[in-house]
Amino acid sequence: MLDILQFTKWIKEELHMTCYPLMFPATAPKECSVVTLTDIMGSKGDVKNFECAIYCRAERPDKALENANKLIKRLDRETSLVFDDTQILCIIANTPVGRFSGVDKNGLNIFQANFKIIICDY
């Protein structure tokens, strides 16, 4: 099983972004991102499929979009990452650019980057 905490930590270190698992904490800065993972149908044996949505927020919509696009550029077609007993075989971006998801209750713009992640558990 892909550990969302390890994956989020890797994104933070790799892209130098403020990033959290699952939800924006109340004390989070205005410009940050949140990683969510959902197990999807089609898993067979040790090979599993996940949908990953990363929500990037910022005061300015262009900055939120820039962060979503930065994630897409770095993660699309990534292969062979290993976290403990889990290997990411492939990460595939679902869209070529970030998608506008709206404005939160604080007036911050949110753009979304969506991925399919195929893993193998050993």
MDTraj code that builds the backbone (N, CA, C; nanometers):
import mdtraj as md
import numpy as np

residues = "MET LEU ASP ILE LEU GLN PHE THR LYS TRP ILE LYS GLU GLU LEU HIS MET THR CYS TYR PRO LEU MET PHE PRO ALA THR ALA PRO LYS GLU CYS SER VAL VAL THR LEU THR ASP ILE MET GLY SER LYS GLY ASP VAL LYS ASN PHE GLU CYS ALA ILE TYR CYS ARG ALA GLU ARG PRO ASP LYS ALA LEU GLU ASN ALA ASN LYS LEU ILE LYS ARG LEU ASP ARG GLU THR SER LEU VAL PHE ASP ASP THR GLN ILE LEU CYS ILE ILE ALA ASN THR PRO VAL GLY ARG PHE SER GLY VAL ASP LYS ASN GLY LEU ASN ILE PHE GLN ALA ASN PHE LYS ILE ILE ILE CYS ASP TYR".split()
xyz = np.array([
    [0.0845, -0.1182, 0.0000],
    [0.0000, 0.0000, 0.0000],
    [0.0889, 0.1243, 0.0000],
    [0.0569, 0.2193, -0.0827],
    [0.1327, 0.3429, -0.0901],
    [0.1030, 0.4282, 0.0324],
    [0.2060, 0.4642, 0.1035],
    [0.1931, 0.5452, 0.2251],
    [0.1834, 0.6922, 0.1860],
    [0.0688, 0.7526, 0.2107],
    [0.0460, 0.8919, 0.1712],
    [0.1420, 0.9873, 0.2426],
    [0.1816, 0.9551, 0.3642],
    [0.2754, 1.0413, 0.4375],
    [0.4128, 1.0411, 0.3711],
    [0.4606, 0.9236, 0.3321],
    [0.5902, 0.9149, 0.2646],
    [0.5855, 0.9815, 0.1274],
    [0.4767, 0.9603, 0.0544],
    [0.4630, 1.0193, -0.0781],
    [0.4570, 1.1721, -0.0680],
    [0.3832, 1.2233, 0.0282],
    [0.3739, 1.3683, 0.0485],
    [0.5099, 1.4257, 0.0864],
    [0.5817, 1.3566, 0.1736],
    [0.7159, 1.4019, 0.2132],
    [0.8093, 1.4065, 0.0921],
    [0.8009, 1.3052, 0.0062],
    [0.8842, 1.3027, -0.1137],
    [0.8531, 1.4227, -0.2033],
    [0.7249, 1.4536, -0.2221],
    [0.6863, 1.5696, -0.3040],
    [0.7429, 1.6978, -0.2432],
    [0.7302, 1.7132, -0.1109],
    [0.7851, 1.8324, -0.0421],
    [0.9331, 1.8487, -0.0717],
    [1.0081, 1.7395, -0.0569],
    [1.1530, 1.7451, -0.0747],
    [1.1926, 1.7605, -0.2212],
    [1.1242, 1.6910, -0.3088],
    [1.1587, 1.6915, -0.4507],
    [1.1262, 1.8251, -0.5175],
    [1.0122, 1.8832, -0.4822],
    [0.9661, 2.0047, -0.5491],
    [0.9749, 2.1294, -0.4617],
    [1.0220, 2.1129, -0.3392],
    [1.0356, 2.2260, -0.2470],
    [0.9037, 2.3022, -0.2333],
    [0.7962, 2.2249, -0.2116],
    [0.6627, 2.2823, -0.1960],
    [0.6120, 2.2522, -0.0550],
    [0.5306, 2.3416, -0.0025],
    [0.4618, 2.3136, 0.1229],
    [0.3442, 2.2257, 0.0875],
    [0.3423, 2.1060, 0.1435],
    [0.2453, 2.0051, 0.1019],
    [0.1979, 1.9251, 0.2231],
    [0.0691, 1.8924, 0.2264],
    [0.0101, 1.8186, 0.3378],
    [-0.0693, 1.6998, 0.2844],
    [-0.0822, 1.5933, 0.3649],
    [-0.1692, 1.4835, 0.3248],
    [-0.3145, 1.5124, 0.3633],
    [-0.4053, 1.4776, 0.2767],
    [-0.5501, 1.4723, 0.3004],
    [-0.6271, 1.6036, 0.3071],
    [-0.5811, 1.7028, 0.3825],
    [-0.6577, 1.8274, 0.3939],
    [-0.5681, 1.9439, 0.4332],
    [-0.6153, 2.0649, 0.4044],
    [-0.5410, 2.1847, 0.4427],
    [-0.5580, 2.2070, 0.5931],
    [-0.4499, 2.2086, 0.6709],
    [-0.4620, 2.2406, 0.8135],
    [-0.5051, 2.3867, 0.8316],
    [-0.5689, 2.4155, 0.9420],
    [-0.6146, 2.5522, 0.9704],
    [-0.4978, 2.6497, 0.9741],
    [-0.3800, 2.6022, 1.0131],
    [-0.2620, 2.6890, 1.0246],
    [-0.1743, 2.6890, 0.8989],
    [-0.2204, 2.6252, 0.7916],
    [-0.1403, 2.6166, 0.6690],
    [-0.1254, 2.7541, 0.6051],
    [-0.0108, 2.7777, 0.5392],
    [0.0061, 2.9050, 0.4690],
    [-0.0907, 2.9131, 0.3512],
    [-0.1076, 3.0341, 0.3008],
    [-0.2011, 3.0543, 0.1898],
    [-0.1589, 2.9767, 0.0655],
    [-0.0283, 2.9705, 0.0411],
    [0.0211, 2.8963, -0.0743],
    [0.0733, 2.7610, -0.0290],
    [-0.0035, 2.6568, -0.0598],
    [0.0355, 2.5206, -0.0236],
    [-0.0472, 2.4213, -0.1050],
    [-0.0188, 2.2937, -0.0845],
    [-0.0875, 2.1883, -0.1591],
    [-0.1289, 2.0754, -0.0654],
    [-0.2284, 1.9982, -0.1117],
    [-0.2771, 1.8824, -0.0377],
    [-0.2810, 1.7618, -0.1313],
    [-0.2337, 1.6470, -0.0818],
    [-0.2312, 1.5229, -0.1582],
    [-0.3404, 1.4301, -0.1069],
    [-0.4208, 1.3735, -0.1993],
    [-0.5184, 1.2706, -0.1628],
    [-0.4953, 1.1489, -0.2515],
    [-0.5186, 1.0306, -0.1973],
    [-0.5058, 0.9052, -0.2711],
    [-0.6337, 0.8241, -0.2553],
    [-0.6778, 0.7627, -0.3644],
    [-0.7958, 0.6769, -0.3621],
    [-0.7624, 0.5478, -0.4344],
    [-0.7863, 0.4345, -0.3679],
    [-0.7679, 0.3039, -0.4297],
    [-0.8805, 0.2864, -0.5322],
    [-0.8469, 0.2457, -0.6544],
    [-0.9504, 0.2303, -0.7569],
    [-0.9592, 0.0861, -0.8044],
    [-1.0667, 0.0554, -0.8716],
    [-1.0894, -0.0788, -0.9242],
    [-0.9822, -0.1132, -1.0274],
    [-0.9626, -0.2410, -1.0480],
    [-0.8683, -0.2852, -1.1483],
    [-0.7386, -0.3376, -1.0904],
    [-0.7293, -0.3418, -0.9579],
    [-0.6088, -0.3952, -0.8958],
    [-0.6072, -0.5464, -0.9101],
    [-0.4893, -0.6025, -0.9376],
    [-0.4754, -0.7470, -0.9516],
    [-0.3533, -0.7935, -0.8755],
    [-0.3730, -0.8785, -0.7773],
    [-0.2618, -0.9323, -0.7004],
    [-0.1845, -0.8225, -0.6299],
    [-0.0545, -0.8191, -0.6545],
    [0.0320, -0.7203, -0.5899],
    [0.0342, -0.5857, -0.6630],
    [-0.0248, -0.5796, -0.7823],
    [-0.0282, -0.4544, -0.8592],
    [-0.1594, -0.3825, -0.8295],
    [-0.1481, -0.2580, -0.7864],
    [-0.2658, -0.1811, -0.7461],
    [-0.2692, -0.0479, -0.8187],
    [-0.3896, 0.0020, -0.8382],
    [-0.4121, 0.1298, -0.9056],
    [-0.4673, 0.2314, -0.8069],
    [-0.4144, 0.3519, -0.8145],
    [-0.4616, 0.4612, -0.7304],
    [-0.4901, 0.5835, -0.8160],
    [-0.5866, 0.6614, -0.7721],
    [-0.6066, 0.7960, -0.8255],
    [-0.5455, 0.8897, -0.7225],
    [-0.4682, 0.9854, -0.7701],
    [-0.4063, 1.0839, -0.6824],
    [-0.4525, 1.2212, -0.7284],
    [-0.5064, 1.2990, -0.6371],
    [-0.5431, 1.4374, -0.6662],
    [-0.4591, 1.5262, -0.5753],
    [-0.3962, 1.6250, -0.6346],
    [-0.3175, 1.7204, -0.5575],
    [-0.3790, 1.8583, -0.5814],
    [-0.4244, 1.9191, -0.4737],
    [-0.4907, 2.0489, -0.4787],
    [-0.3893, 2.1572, -0.4400],
    [-0.3681, 2.2509, -0.5305],
    [-0.2730, 2.3603, -0.5076],
    [-0.3516, 2.4891, -0.4877],
    [-0.3259, 2.5570, -0.3772],
    [-0.3977, 2.6818, -0.3534],
    [-0.2993, 2.7973, -0.3384],
    [-0.3484, 2.9163, -0.3718],
    [-0.2688, 3.0384, -0.3600],
    [-0.3638, 3.1572, -0.3738],
    [-0.3152, 3.2743, -0.3315],
    [-0.3966, 3.3955, -0.3446],
    [-0.4233, 3.4280, -0.4910],
    [-0.3193, 3.4179, -0.5721],
    [-0.3327, 3.4498, -0.7140],
    [-0.3577, 3.3215, -0.7939],
    [-0.4546, 3.3239, -0.8845],
    [-0.4825, 3.2026, -0.9616],
    [-0.3639, 3.1571, -1.0460],
    [-0.2849, 3.2513, -1.0983],
    [-0.1701, 3.2110, -1.1803],
    [-0.0665, 3.1341, -1.0996],
    [-0.0508, 3.1664, -0.9718],
    [0.0457, 3.0962, -0.8859],
    [-0.0045, 2.9549, -0.8524],
    [-0.1337, 2.9417, -0.8244],
    [-0.1907, 2.8095, -0.7976],
    [-0.1789, 2.7205, -0.9214],
    [-0.2070, 2.7773, -1.0387],
    [-0.1931, 2.7017, -1.1635],
    [-0.0471, 2.6656, -1.1884],
    [0.0435, 2.7569, -1.1629],
    [0.1865, 2.7299, -1.1807],
    [0.2303, 2.6111, -1.0945],
    [0.1839, 2.6058, -0.9702],
    [0.2203, 2.4949, -0.8818],
    [0.1611, 2.3626, -0.9299],
    [0.0364, 2.3643, -0.9761],
    [-0.0249, 2.2420, -1.0295],
    [0.0519, 2.1940, -1.1526],
    [0.0877, 2.2864, -1.2392],
    [0.1627, 2.2492, -1.3598],
    [0.3032, 2.1993, -1.3267],
    [0.3636, 2.2550, -1.2233],
    [0.4956, 2.2087, -1.1771],
    [0.4870, 2.0623, -1.1323],
    [0.3801, 2.0283, -1.0613],
    [0.3590, 1.8895, -1.0182],
    [0.3401, 1.7973, -1.1383],
    [0.2572, 1.8404, -1.2330],
    [0.2316, 1.7582, -1.3519],
    [0.3616, 1.7347, -1.4285],
    [0.4372, 1.8406, -1.4490],
    [0.5625, 1.8286, -1.5237],
    [0.6591, 1.7316, -1.4564],
    [0.6682, 1.7364, -1.3238],
    [0.7634, 1.6518, -1.2516],
    [0.7149, 1.5070, -1.2359],
    [0.5851, 1.4877, -1.2114],
    [0.5358, 1.3539, -1.1799],
    [0.4935, 1.2720, -1.3010],
    [0.4507, 1.3369, -1.4090],
    [0.4023, 1.2621, -1.5251],
    [0.5127, 1.1732, -1.5813],
    [0.4797, 1.0469, -1.5959],
    [0.5705, 0.9435, -1.6493],
    [0.6829, 0.9054, -1.5531],
    [0.6701, 0.9418, -1.4266],
    [0.7695, 0.9006, -1.3258],
    [0.7581, 0.7496, -1.3056],
    [0.8708, 0.6841, -1.2959],
    [0.8733, 0.5389, -1.2741],
    [0.9758, 0.5051, -1.1669],
    [0.9574, 0.3901, -1.1102],
    [1.0567, 0.3282, -1.0224],
    [1.0894, 0.4034, -0.8943],
    [0.9916, 0.4694, -0.8354],
    [1.0112, 0.5227, -0.6999],
    [0.9817, 0.4105, -0.6018],
    [1.0568, 0.4040, -0.4925],
    [1.0369, 0.2989, -0.3938],
    [1.0189, 0.3617, -0.2559],
    [0.9129, 0.3185, -0.1869],
    [0.8843, 0.3603, -0.0495],
    [0.8629, 0.2329, 0.0322],
    [0.9598, 0.2003, 0.1171],
    [0.9557, 0.0762, 0.1956],
    [0.9348, -0.0434, 0.1028],
    [0.8223, -0.1161, 0.1193],
    [0.7962, -0.2347, 0.0376],
    [0.7062, -0.2064, -0.0821],
    [0.6926, -0.0807, -0.1190],
    [0.6052, -0.0425, -0.2296],
    [0.6862, 0.0267, -0.3385],
    [0.6698, -0.0220, -0.4615],
    [0.7351, 0.0413, -0.5760],
    [0.6289, 0.1065, -0.6626],
    [0.6520, 0.2326, -0.6981],
    [0.5649, 0.2989, -0.7950],
    [0.6155, 0.2599, -0.9329],
    [0.5316, 0.1875, -1.0054],
    [0.5692, 0.1446, -1.1396],
    [0.5557, 0.2584, -1.2395],
    [0.4492, 0.3399, -1.2228],
    [0.4287, 0.4501, -1.3156],
    [0.3278, 0.5501, -1.2581],
    [0.3548, 0.6776, -1.2794],
    [0.2601, 0.7843, -1.2482],
    [0.2246, 0.8495, -1.3811],
    [0.0961, 0.8616, -1.4077],
    [0.0495, 0.9189, -1.5337],
    [-0.0440, 1.0353, -1.5039],
    [-0.0138, 1.1523, -1.5579],
    [-0.1017, 1.2684, -1.5404],
    [-0.2294, 1.2472, -1.6210],
    [-0.3439, 1.2788, -1.5615],
    [-0.4719, 1.2649, -1.6307],
    [-0.5001, 1.3825, -1.7236],
    [-0.4389, 1.4959, -1.6974],
    [-0.4561, 1.6137, -1.7826],
    [-0.3192, 1.6782, -1.8040],
    [-0.3020, 1.7488, -1.9152],
    [-0.1711, 1.8096, -1.9424],
    [-0.1428, 1.9350, -1.8593],
    [-0.2461, 1.9968, -1.8040],
    [-0.2296, 2.1167, -1.7211],
    [-0.3255, 2.1095, -1.6025],
    [-0.2980, 2.1927, -1.5000],
    [-0.3850, 2.1981, -1.3835],
    [-0.5258, 2.2428, -1.4200],
    [-0.6216, 2.1973, -1.3404],
    [-0.7626, 2.2273, -1.3646],
    [-0.8154, 2.3128, -1.2501],
    [-0.8843, 2.4212, -1.2827],
    [-0.9404, 2.5095, -1.1812],
    [-1.0474, 2.4356, -1.1030],
    [-1.0356, 2.4371, -0.9688],
    [-1.1312, 2.3677, -0.8819],
    [-1.2173, 2.4626, -0.8014],
    [-1.1913, 2.5920, -0.8123],
    [-1.2740, 2.6876, -0.7414],
    [-1.1945, 2.7733, -0.6445],
    [-1.2699, 2.8398, -0.5568],
    [-1.2125, 2.9294, -0.4567],
    [-1.2611, 2.8803, -0.3207],
    [-1.1700, 2.8710, -0.2233],
    [-1.2103, 2.8232, -0.0908],
    [-1.2762, 2.9349, -0.0092],
    [-1.3166, 2.9024, 0.1135],
    [-1.3895, 2.9991, 0.1973],
    [-1.3049, 3.1209, 0.2345],
    [-1.1726, 3.1097, 0.2179],
    [-1.0825, 3.2222, 0.2462],
    [-1.0511, 3.3043, 0.1214],
    [-1.1149, 3.2717, 0.0093],
    [-1.0911, 3.3436, -0.1144],
    [-0.9648, 3.3015, -0.1870],
    [-0.9081, 3.1872, -0.1510],
    [-0.7864, 3.1373, -0.2153],
    [-0.8233, 3.0500, -0.3354],
    [-0.7519, 3.0683, -0.4447],
    [-0.7758, 2.9927, -0.5674],
    [-0.7172, 2.8529, -0.5552],
    [-0.7897, 2.7542, -0.6066],
    [-0.7442, 2.6158, -0.6002],
    [-0.7426, 2.5566, -0.7406],
    [-0.6269, 2.5009, -0.7764],
    [-0.6118, 2.4263, -0.9004],
    [-0.5744, 2.2832, -0.8651],
    [-0.6177, 2.1903, -0.9483],
    [-0.6013, 2.0496, -0.9190],
    [-0.5159, 1.9819, -1.0251],
    [-0.4262, 1.8933, -0.9807],
    [-0.3481, 1.8064, -1.0688],
    [-0.3886, 1.6626, -1.0366],
    [-0.4335, 1.5880, -1.1363],
    [-0.4809, 1.4507, -1.1155],
    [-0.3886, 1.3509, -1.1833],
    [-0.3677, 1.2378, -1.1144],
    [-0.2773, 1.1359, -1.1642],
    [-0.3343, 0.9969, -1.1410],
    [-0.2920, 0.9039, -1.2244],
    [-0.3137, 0.7616, -1.1987],
    [-0.1773, 0.7083, -1.1546],
    [-0.1755, 0.6330, -1.0453],
    [-0.0510, 0.5759, -0.9945],
    [-0.0659, 0.4242, -0.9907],
    [0.0281, 0.3542, -1.0519],
    [0.0292, 0.2085, -1.0515],
    [0.1450, 0.1655, -0.9623],
    [0.1128, 0.0843, -0.8613],
    [0.2153, 0.0400, -0.7661],
    [0.2235, -0.1114, -0.7603],
    [0.3323, -0.1576, -0.7041],
    [0.3505, -0.3003, -0.6765],
    [0.3940, -0.3140, -0.5326],
    [0.3192, -0.3908, -0.4545],
    [0.3569, -0.4203, -0.3158],
    [0.4351, -0.5510, -0.3146],
    [0.5467, -0.5503, -0.2434],
    [0.6289, -0.6704, -0.2325],
    [0.5937, -0.7477, -0.1091],
])
top = md.Topology()
chain = top.add_chain()
for i, resn in enumerate(residues, 1):
    res = top.add_residue(resn, chain, resSeq=i)
    for name in ("N", "CA", "C"):
        top.add_atom(name, md.element.get_by_symbol(name[0]), res)
traj = md.Trajectory(xyz[None], top)
